[in-house]
Amino acid sequence: METLWEIMKAKFLKAIFKLVFIIFLIVTTEISIQSIDLFLQSIKVSLGLAIISLIVFVASVATIYLCLHVIFKNTKLEKYFS
């Protein structure tokens, strides 16, 4: 038959294991939440950079078009490119 000391020791160890498990769950949940938040922030940054890159691309194409339009439609230079 178990003594009172062994029963108390077993209950204490069980309580300690439960406490450690709860702390582990809290910590891993917090880490998961932070990693999801960082992932969403990286998506926002990537979308922002993609939009900026698209704007720069459109501006460069428009600039090239305007330069070619000025070169080929300018009446002074038209005789050289005809």
C-alpha positions in Angstrom: 0.0 0.0 0.0 1.2 3.5 -0.9 2.2 5.8 1.8 0.8 9.3 2.0 4.2 10.7 0.9 4.2 8.7 -2.3 0.6 9.8 -3.1 1.4 13.5 -2.5 4.6 13.2 -4.5 2.7 11.7 -7.4 0.0 14.4 -7.3 2.7 17.1 -7.1 4.6 15.7 -10.1 1.3 15.5 -12.0 0.5 19.1 -11.2 4.0 20.2 -12.3 3.7 18.3 -15.6 0.3 19.9 -16.2 1.8 23.4 -15.4 4.8 22.8 -17.8 2.4 21.6 -20.5 0.2 24.6 -20.1 3.2 27.0 -20.3 4.5 25.1 -23.3 1.1 25.5 -25.0 1.0 29.2 -24.2 4.5 29.8 -25.5 4.0 27.9 -28.8 0.7 29.6 -29.4 2.3 33.0 -28.9 5.2 32.0 -31.3 2.6 30.8 -33.8 0.7 34.1 -33.6 3.9 36.1 -34.0 5.0 34.0 -37.0 1.6 34.5 -38.7 1.8 38.2 -38.0 5.3 38.4 -39.6 4.0 36.4 -42.6 1.2 38.8 -43.1 3.5 41.8 -42.8 5.9 40.2 -45.4 2.9 39.8 -47.8 2.0 43.4 -47.3 5.6 44.5 -48.0 5.8 42.2 -51.1 2.5 43.6 -52.5 3.7 47.1 -51.9 7.0 46.5 -53.7 5.1 44.8 -56.6 2.8 47.8 -56.9 5.8 50.2 -56.9 7.6 48.0 -59.5 4.6 48.1 -61.7 4.3 51.9 -61.4 8.0 52.3 -62.3 7.6 49.9 -65.2 4.6 51.8 -66.6 6.4 55.1 -66.1 9.5 53.9 -68.0 7.4 52.5 -70.9 5.5 55.9 -71.0 8.8 57.7 -71.0 10.3 55.6 -73.8 7.1 56.1 -75.8 7.2 59.8 -75.4 10.8 60.0 -76.3 10.2 58.0 -79.5 7.1 60.1 -80.3 9.1 63.3 -79.9 12.0 61.9 -82.0 9.9 60.5 -84.9 7.1 63.1 -84.9 9.3 66.2 -84.6 9.1 68.0 -87.9 12.7 69.1 -87.8 14.0 65.5 -87.4 11.3 63.9 -89.6 13.4 64.3 -92.8 16.3 62.4 -91.2 14.1 59.4 -90.2 11.9 59.2 -93.2 
